[in-house]
Structure formats: C-alpha cells, structure tokens
Amino acid sequence: MQMNRKRQGMAKKRYWKILIAAATSLILTLVAGGVIPLGGTNQTPPAFAQRIPLQTAAEQVYKLLPDFPKENNYTNRQSGEKDKNNTLASRFIRYHIFVKGRLPIYRLDWKHTLADYLGVNERIEKNVYPGRETLTENPFQGDIAAISKLNRVQRETLINTMVGIYGPKTTQTPAPNPTTNQSAPTANPTPTVAPPGSGSDLLK
C-alpha cells in the first residue's frame, strides 16, 4: 500500500514537471513570435517591419519627399566626420519602431509618433532617442524643432508616405484562367484608410 502511494506521488511529480515545461516552452514561443510583447521601450519590431532595411526606408522618404528636412549635419563619434546617412527620417523611423515599438503599417500609430514630436502625446525621452550614442550631439531637440515647423499638409503627407512605404501591397494581378480565352476585367482596388482615432484630433 505504501509502495503504491509512493509511485503515485512520483507520477504526480513527473506530471507537473512535464506540464510546467510545456507551459514554459509555449510562453517562450509566443514571446519570440511577438504575440506576447516584452516590457520596456526598446522593443523588438515586428518581423514584417524588418523586411525593409531602415536606411532603404529613409531613402524612400527623401525620394518621395525631397523637401523633408534631412538634419544630417551631426558628427559621428567614431569617424569624427559628418554622418550624412544619419537623417531625420532614419531617426524618426527608428524612434517609431525600435523605441516605441509601434507598428509601421498603421496611420494611427504614425499619428501618435508625430504627436510625440509635437509635444501633445508621449514625451520623447532624451536618453533613449536615436543617435544619442553614435553622434557627438543628441539630435532630439533639433528633430523636434524640425518636425514642429511642418504644416498640417506636410504632416499628413509624411504619414501617408510612411504608410505607403511599410503598408502591405494590395494591388495584385490575377492569374489568367486557362479555361477561357476572355480576360476578366479587373477592378483597381481602393486603398483602405484606417479611421482616425482620438489622437488624430491632436494633429489638426
């Protein structure tokens, strides 16, 4: 009788060990996949955001918006030369994705980031702002001033540009139907725009 109880106790211990191990493995899998976000401001961006290199996205901004301020006259700590690739656009994107952990495909998220620069949303912390470690001067004050000078149309255009760069491509060419010689007419899809949230009023 005592032997049976001992065996049952050992079986229960093995059961709980297996259950805890399975639960731990599931949690680690969800964290790695981004389903459960880690705390802190320096969050790992979603996997799809990493498909577009940051520098490529920044170059696209200036290609589409040639008048957008570059603010790239800061000196690199290591080289001692002007870091021309460290632009306002690159820092704006890095702040949005890496510092705040916001999704780059949604207009409302970009509106929140823009509102940070305008001082009407979350405060931009100097000690976590992009460029503070690689440049001899922290560019956050200059970047805030540059963004603040944009008018409403320019701010809206900037948001549209960011969504256009990172947003999923909805236009696709349908495959031809081999059973017929007539090509079906294709309609141009209308791009959807996320409805403005409560934060959108802050940017008017």
Buried (B, 14 or more C-beta within 10 A) or exposed (E): EEEEEEEEEEEEEEEEEEEEEEEEEEEEEEEEEBEEEEEEEEBBBBEEBEEBEBBEBBBBBBEBBEEBBBBBEBBBEEEEEEBEEBBBBBBBBBBBBBBBBBBBBBBBBBBBBBBBBBEEBEEBEEEBBBBBEBBEEBBBEBBBEBBEEBEEEBBBBBBBBBBEBBBEEEEEEEEEEEEEEEEEEEEEEEEEEEEEEEBBEBBE
